[in-house]
Amino acid sequence: MSLTHTRVQRLAVLACMSALAFVLMLFEFPVIPVVSYLKMDFSDLPVLIATWLYGPVAGIIVAAIKCILHGLMYGMSVGELLGVLSNLLSSMSLLLPFAWFLRRGKGSLKRRLFFGGLWATVALTVVMSLLNYFVLTPAYMALWGWKPSLPLPELVAIGVVPFNLIKGILLSLIFGFLAWSLRDWVAARLDR
């Protein structure tokens, strides 16, 4: 395969993953009633697949494109921008540990997927809990004069932390299943 063909193929895959991530982002649902504004979606699965195929930069590109498309579809209000930014940071905190373990981790693919999923879930939970405590929730409160029914530390502890643990575990399990199912196909196409 020529270098140009490889680049075109990579761009086509990234475009398809971005489009799929955007469509999956539209199907969102609340998981924890206390924080019903936090919604679960599966748009990070194409992000993780792109990361697995081409590395963390490709995953970040797919995550950024899905967030830009979401912002363009729903408008660029300050609230929407906060949501898009938090989604991008969430995707990055999930994909970076996976990228590290998939590229540099030792052992079998199962082992790398397990530890990648474990550390991705931990990173997602820590990063998003800190962001919600110090930046995102206070920004929403200031923008709309919103007063949560619980004090902020409790809201994060019983809402944000469990939500991100559930999200991280679900995405890790589904991605692990997909990666394990596609491993031979990917290995045949990517010199691994």
Secondary structure, DSSP 8 states (H G I E B T S, - for coil): --HHHHHHHHHHHHHHHHHHHHHHHHS-EE--GGGTTSEE--THHHHHHHHHHH-HHHHHHHHHHHHHHHHHHH---HHHHHHHHHHHHHHHHHHHHHHHHHHH--S-HHHHHHHHHHHHHHHHHHHHHHHIIIIIHHHHHHHH----SS-HHHHIIIIIHHHHHHHHHHHHHHHHHHHHHHHHHHHHHTT-
